[in-house]
Amino acid sequence: MQENSTEIYDDKNRRLKPLMWVAMVSMVMLFGGLTSGYIVTKADNFWVNFDLPDMFMVSTLLIILSSVAISMAVKAAKASEYGRVKVAVLLTFVLGLGFVGSQYMGWTQLVDEGHFFVGSLTDIKGEYGVDYTIAYNGESLLYNGKDFYMPQDDEFKDPIDPKMFGSFNTSSSFLYVLTGVHIAHLGGGLLAMLVVLINALRMKYNSEDSVGLEICATYWHFLDGLWVYLYLFLMFIE
């Protein structure tokens, strides 16, 4: 019986793990392309620099804690501690939902500040130089309290407001795309986590068979790392 269980476990590994790695490699390529596009677009357009919503820091904390929780679930499964598996998987799922909620609250803050998925520079609210700045080709525009000028125009001779305000706020568009695509993949992770939770409640994970839990945990850790990368990228990219 033990040998048969081991064979089933190994067969699941052979079938499921390659699919998971293909999915993760595809996501790396996708987000690599998006962040590269972000850098190229920022260097050659009007670009709004503004602080990330405070709730994104909360998102980061929640998803890191969720990674800790799912690691605890895997450890408990290997010890056949069914109760701890249930609690840890449930905690992971709840923290994942909290991550989604905090992202929504962050998007709400962006909208309140005039940063829309498809919006213009005229939509932005706040004080220039305090709440946001606008750059062109990597250099911040000058503002005299009334009009905007190119960085070299320190005598304020040639305002560029008509040209500038005809431009889209591409920086906020990129922010929504990056975080939105991540949420879409996290949604798939939450569905998988829900299946794992149901299996955990049915006490299906133990020292002989925890492959489904382990694969879900690996994918979840990947989503965690991906978000941390995106958060640091958006915070520090210049």
PyMOL commands that set and color helices and strands:
alter all, ss='L'
color gray80, all
select helices_A, chain A and resi 2-43+55-78+82-112+121-123+161-164+170-201+211-236
alter helices_A, ss='H'
color red, helices_A
select strands_A, chain A and resi 46-50+132-136+139-140+142-143+148-149
alter strands_A, ss='S'
color yellow, strands_A
deselect
rebuild
show_as cartoon
